[in-house]
Amino acid sequence: ASKGPRKKGLAQKEVTFAEVLKTAGYTTAMFGKWHLGYQPKFNPTKQGFDVFRGYVGGNIDYHSHIDLAGEEDWWDGTRKVSETGYVTDLITKHAVRFIEEHKDEPFCMYLPHGAVHFPYQGRNDPPCRGPNAVYDKLHDRNGRKDRRGAYKEMTEVMDESVGRVVETVKRLGLERKTLIFFCSDNGGAIRVGDNRPLRGGKDTLWEGGHRVPAIAYWPGKIKSGTVTDETVMTMDVFPTMTAVTGASLPAGLKLDGVNLLDLLLDGGKLPERTLFWRYTGQQAVRKGPWKLIESIHKKPGKKNLSLYNLTDDLGEKKDLAALEPERVKQLQAEWDSFLKI
């Protein structure tokens, strides 16, 4: 029986980009990490993906495919299956096969790699998790002791994977009619990654925790070598995909993101907007170069407020909250309004 975090998942009433693109005639696939619900009702195939091969939890052993609960977590659709191989390589294999099998029809492929999430294991490392293990013990068994060395190897293998996917698209003559978008969901992990000159890392709302580069590739459409410093969010990918494919949103569905096509194709500017984050006792709001970040203490009502001008201080070293009290109030008011939406 499911218990604890395994009871939670993406509500079935939510509409995914996969569901929307299916209405426009696209075959949809996902290979890799889902992390939006363990139970069958939360499976990717229940959320618009025609094909799914990967794992539904937050992380698994890259060799034994066992999760933190001591259970094997590797799926073909809604069936749990056993498949030998290093997770990054398996994801790549299935992604390449899918492209080859669907080269003559419209398709959308979502490829969320597990790398470089712990456990830190390279291709040739042994498994570090066995079946029916205890969660608390497994939580500290994050792969080999040389974590930074493993982190480097995992990054290199993921880089190979991206290269193989791009090469497959080129080999099949799909390059000029395929938009490839690459990004990360967070900054490098503290103690193994390196986010300098940015402050912080994964699990923080400092810039090192979420400011990451992204790459958009579409020969004949996106000019090679173009660079922009516009702030883009992962939530912008959904409206961009609907614009590229001509898919229509269900009546009444409003997306939080913005369409990036003008930015990608013509170097246009995005509309000015205020952005919000909240994560594990932290919250932040950004408007233009100004960023207000709050660390929420366990003591009721006590908060730490910091204000930074990211144009002048990307490393978030100089707190301007005491010098800019009106700006702090303005950003706090925008946050309060956001919470009421």
C-alpha positions in Angstrom: 0.0 0.0 0.0 1.2 3.5 -0.7 2.1 5.7 2.2 3.7 9.0 3.0 5.0 10.9 0.0 3.9 8.0 -2.3 0.3 9.1 -1.9 0.9 12.5 -3.6 1.1 13.3 -7.2 0.1 15.7 -10.0 -3.7 16.1 -9.9 -5.3 14.5 -12.9 -7.3 17.7 -13.6 -4.1 19.5 -14.4 -3.4 19.8 -18.2 0.1 19.0 -19.4 1.8 20.0 -22.6 1.7 16.4 -23.7 -2.1 16.4 -23.5 -2.4 19.6 -25.5 0.1 18.5 -28.2 -1.8 15.2 -28.6 -4.8 17.1 -29.7 -2.7 18.6 -32.5 -1.7 15.2 -33.8 1.6 14.7 -32.0 2.9 11.4 -30.6 4.2 12.1 -27.2 7.0 10.4 -25.2 8.9 10.7 -22.0 12.1 9.0 -21.0 13.6 9.6 -17.6 12.6 11.0 -14.2 8.9 11.7 -13.6 8.7 12.6 -9.8 5.1 13.7 -10.1 3.5 10.8 -8.3 4.2 7.1 -7.6 0.7 5.6 -7.8 -0.6 4.3 -11.2 -3.2 7.1 -11.4 -0.3 9.6 -11.6 1.7 7.7 -14.2 2.9 9.8 -17.2 0.7 7.8 -19.5 -2.3 9.1 -17.6 -1.1 12.7 -18.2 -0.8 12.7 -22.0 2.3 10.7 -22.8 1.8 7.9 -25.3 5.2 6.3 -24.3 7.0 6.3 -21.0 10.2 4.5 -20.0 11.9 5.6 -16.8 11.3 6.0 -13.1 8.5 7.8 -11.2 10.3 8.6 -7.9 12.8 11.3 -7.0 16.0 9.3 -7.5 17.2 5.7 -8.1 20.4 3.8 -8.0 21.8 4.2 -11.5 22.7 0.5 -11.8 20.2 -1.4 -9.6 17.3 1.1 -10.2 16.3 0.8 -6.6 14.8 3.9 -4.9 15.1 5.2 -1.4 12.3 2.9 -0.2 14.3 -0.1 -1.3 12.0 -0.9 -4.2 12.9 -1.2 -7.9 11.6 1.9 -9.7 11.8 1.3 -13.5 8.7 1.4 -15.7 7.5 0.7 -19.2 4.3 2.7 -19.2 2.3 1.4 -16.2 4.3 -1.8 -15.9 7.2 -2.2 -13.6 10.0 -3.9 -15.5 13.6 -5.1 -15.0 16.1 -3.8 -17.5 19.9 -4.0 -17.1 21.9 -0.9 -17.7 23.2 2.5 -16.5 20.2 4.8 -16.2 21.6 7.6 -18.4 22.4 5.1 -21.1 19.0 3.4 -21.0 17.3 6.8 -21.3 19.4 7.6 -24.3 18.7 4.2 -25.9 15.0 4.5 -25.7 15.0 8.2 -26.8 17.0 7.4 -29.9 14.8 4.4 -30.7 11.6 6.5 -30.3 12.9 9.2 -32.7 13.8 6.5 -35.3 10.4 4.9 -35.0 8.5 8.1 -35.3 10.6 10.1 -37.8 7.8 10.3 -40.3 5.2 11.8 -38.0 5.0 14.8 -35.6 6.3 13.9 -32.2 7.2 15.6 -28.9 9.8 14.0 -26.7 10.4 15.0 -23.0 13.8 13.8 -21.8 14.3 14.6 -18.1 17.7 13.0 -17.2 18.2 11.8 -13.6 21.9 12.9 -13.8 23.4 14.6 -12.0 21.2 13.9 -9.0 22.5 11.6 -6.3 23.4 8.8 -5.8 26.7 9.8 -7.4 27.7 6.9 -9.6 29.6 6.6 -12.8 29.1 4.0 -15.5 31.5 1.6 -14.0 30.7 2.0 -10.3 28.9 -0.8 -8.4 25.3 -0.5 -7.3 25.0 1.2 -3.9 21.4 0.1 -3.1 19.9 -3.3 -2.7 16.2 -4.4 -2.5 14.2 -4.1 0.8 16.7 -1.8 2.4 15.9 0.7 5.1 15.1 4.3 4.0 17.1 6.0 6.7 20.2 4.1 5.9 19.8 4.5 2.2 19.5 8.3 2.5 23.2 8.5 3.4 24.4 6.1 0.8 24.9 8.4 -2.1 27.3 6.4 -4.2 31.0 6.5 -4.2 33.1 8.5 -1.8 34.7 10.6 -4.6 31.5 12.5 -5.2 33.0 15.3 -7.3 34.7 12.7 -9.5 31.5 10.8 -10.0 29.6 14.1 -10.6 32.1 14.9 -13.4 31.6 11.5 -15.0 27.8 11.7 -14.7 27.9 15.1 -16.4 30.1 13.8 -19.2 27.8 10.8 -19.9 24.8 13.1 -19.9 26.6 15.3 -22.4 27.2 12.2 -24.6 23.5 11.4 -24.3 22.4 14.9 -25.6 24.9 14.5 -28.4 23.5 11.2 -29.5 19.9 12.6 -29.5 21.0 15.6 -31.6 23.0 13.3 -33.9 20.0 11.1 -34.4 17.8 14.1 -35.4 20.5 15.2 -37.9 21.0 11.7 -39.3 17.3 11.3 -40.0 17.0 14.6 -41.8 14.8 16.1 -39.0 17.1 18.9 -38.0 15.4 21.8 -39.7 11.9 20.9 -38.5 12.8 20.0 -34.9 13.1 22.5 -32.0 15.5 21.2 -29.3 15.4 23.0 -25.9 17.9 22.1 -23.2 17.9 23.4 -19.7 18.4 22.4 -16.0 15.9 22.6 -13.2 18.3 23.9 -10.6 21.9 24.9 -10.0 24.7 22.6 -9.0 24.5 20.7 -5.8 26.4 22.3 -2.9 29.7 20.5 -2.1 29.8 18.7 -5.4 28.8 21.3 -8.0 30.4 24.7 -8.5 28.1 27.7 -9.2 30.6 30.5 -8.7 30.4 33.5 -9.0 26.8 32.9 -8.0 25.8 32.5 -4.3 24.3 29.2 -3.1 23.3 26.1 -5.0 20.6 23.5 -5.3 17.8 23.8 -2.7 18.4 27.5 -2.2 16.7 30.5 -3.7 20.0 32.3 -4.1 21.0 32.8 -7.8 23.2 29.7 -7.6 20.2 27.7 -6.8 18.1 28.4 -9.9 20.0 30.7 -12.4 21.1 28.3 -15.1 21.8 28.6 -18.9 19.5 27.2 -21.5 20.0 26.3 -25.2 17.5 26.4 -28.0 18.5 24.8 -31.3 16.5 25.0 -34.5 18.6 25.3 -37.7 17.0 27.6 -40.3 14.9 29.3 -37.6 17.1 30.2 -34.7 20.3 32.1 -35.8 23.4 30.2 -34.8 25.5 31.9 -32.0 22.7 34.1 -30.8 23.0 35.0 -27.1 20.4 36.7 -24.9 20.3 37.7 -21.2 16.5 37.7 -21.0 15.2 35.9 -18.0 13.3 32.8 -19.1 11.4 30.3 -16.9 10.7 26.7 -17.5 7.0 27.6 -17.3 7.6 29.5 -20.6 8.2 26.2 -22.5 4.5 25.2 -22.5 3.2 28.3 -24.3 6.1 28.2 -26.6 5.4 24.7 -27.6 1.7 25.5 -28.3 2.9 28.4 -30.5 5.3 26.2 -32.5 2.9 23.4 -33.1 -0.3 25.4 -33.5 -2.0 23.4 -30.8 -5.0 25.0 -29.0 -5.4 25.2 -25.3 -8.6 23.9 -23.7 -11.2 26.6 -23.0 -10.5 28.4 -19.8 -6.9 27.2 -19.4 -4.6 30.1 -18.5 -0.8 29.5 -18.6 1.6 31.3 -16.3 4.5 31.4 -18.8 5.0 33.5 -21.9 5.6 32.5 -25.5 9.4 32.7 -26.3 9.1 32.5 -30.1 9.8 36.2 -30.8 12.8 36.0 -28.5 14.2 32.8 -30.1 13.5 33.7 -33.7 14.0 37.5 -33.8 15.9 38.4 -30.7 12.9 40.2 -29.3 12.4 41.3 -25.7 10.1 39.6 -23.2 7.3 41.6 -21.5 8.3 42.9 -18.1 7.0 40.7 -15.4 7.4 40.0 -11.7 8.7 36.5 -10.8 8.1 34.5 -7.7 9.7 31.5 -6.0 9.0 29.5 -2.8 10.9 26.5 -1.5 11.7 24.9 1.8 11.4 27.9 4.1 12.5 30.4 1.6 10.6 32.7 -0.8 11.8 35.3 -3.3 10.3 37.9 -5.7 12.1 39.5 -8.5 11.2 42.6 -10.6 13.7 43.9 -13.1 17.1 43.8 -11.5 15.7 43.8 -7.9 15.3 40.6 -5.9 13.9 40.3 -2.4 14.5 37.1 -0.7 13.0 35.9 2.7 14.3 33.2 4.9 11.4 32.1 7.1 12.4 31.0 10.6 10.7 28.3 12.7 9.8 31.0 15.2 6.3 32.3 14.2 6.4 35.7 12.5 10.2 36.0 12.3 11.7 36.5 8.9 15.1 37.5 7.4 14.7 40.0 4.5 17.4 40.7 2.0 17.4 42.9 -1.1 19.8 42.8 -4.0 20.3 44.6 -7.3 21.4 41.7 -9.6 22.7 44.0 -12.3 25.3 45.4 -9.9 25.7 42.5 -7.6 25.1 39.1 -9.2 26.8 37.3 -6.4 24.2 38.7 -3.9 26.9 40.0 -1.5 25.5 43.5 -0.7 22.1 43.5 1.1 20.3 46.8 0.3 17.2 46.2 2.3 18.0 48.8 5.0 18.8 51.4 2.2 15.7 50.7 0.1 12.8 50.3 2.5 10.2 51.5 0.0 11.3 49.0 -2.6 11.2 46.2 0.0 7.6 47.2 0.8 6.7 47.3 -2.9 8.1 43.8 -3.6 6.4 42.5 -0.4 3.1 43.9 -1.6 3.5 42.1 -5.0 4.2 38.9 -3.2 1.1 39.2 -1.0 -1.0 39.9 -4.2 0.5 36.8 -5.9 -0.5 34.6 -3.0 -4.1 35.7 -3.4 -4.3 34.5 -7.1 
